[in-house]
Amino acid sequence: MLTGHGKLRSYFHRFGITDDPTCPCVEAGDQTTDHLIFRCKKLRKQRTEMIKKKNAGGDWPMTSEKLVKNYLKVFAQFVNFIEFTDL
């Protein structure tokens, strides 16, 4: 997901697989990795859980690189919970 080669609408749009790169959540914008981690309204509950679990340190928001480097297990749980077919 962090490389931008995941099941993201922005990725599929880049290759002509989908017509629209935007996320179907209330928040306007392309469905990118940063959008899903930091802004997507549909993932608010999962994001809140991730923030609680990583509460051992670090400010929020942090860069996605720092999130993966320091909190890989927590971030992996967040990503694995995402139902991309619903997004």
N, C-alpha and C positions, 0 to 999 in steps of 0.2 A: 504494500500500500504506500509506503513512504517514497518509493521510487517513481510513483505516478503510473505504474503499470498494473494497477489493480482493476477491480470491477467498478471503476468510477465512470460516471457519465462523461466527464471531460476527456477521459482517455478514449472511450469508445467513439466519441464525437470526432476526435482528432483523426481517426481512421475511417470515418464515414459509416460506422456501425449504427450510430444513433443520430437523429436529426437535431437533438437538443442537449447541450451540455449542462443545463441548469438542474439544480437539485429540486425535487418536488416538495421540499419543506417550505414553511412560511418565509424563511429567510431567503431573500433573492441572492442569486449568485451561482456561478458554476460549481458543480459537484467535484471539488478537488479534495486532496488529502487534508489540507488545512481547514477547508470548510467543514468536513466531517468531524475532525478532532475538536475544533474550537467554536463553530457557529451553528451547525445543523440542529434545528429545533427538534427533529425527530429522534436525535440521539442525546437529548438533554439528560435523561435519566441515566443512561450508560456513562456519559461524561461525568456526571456528578459522582457516580460510584468510583470511576477511575481516579478522580481527584481525591476522594476520601481514602482510597487504598494507597495512593502515593504520598499520603500526608506525612510520611517520614521525613520529608524535606523538600525544599525547592518551592519557588513561587509559582503561581499560576496566573496567567498563562506562561508557558515556557515554549521554547522552540521544539518542533517535532523531533529534531535531532537529539536534543537533550532529553526529551521524554523517552526516546528509545534507548539511548545510551545508559541512562540512570534508572529507568523504570520499565525495562523491557517486558517483564512478566505481567505487570499491570496493563501496559499498553496492548500486549498480545491478547489479554482477556477482553479488552475493549473491542479490538478488531474482530475477534472471533465471535463476538455477540452480534455484530452487525449483520442484518439480513439484507444483503444488497438487492435482492429481488423486490423488496418492499420500498427501496429507495429509487 
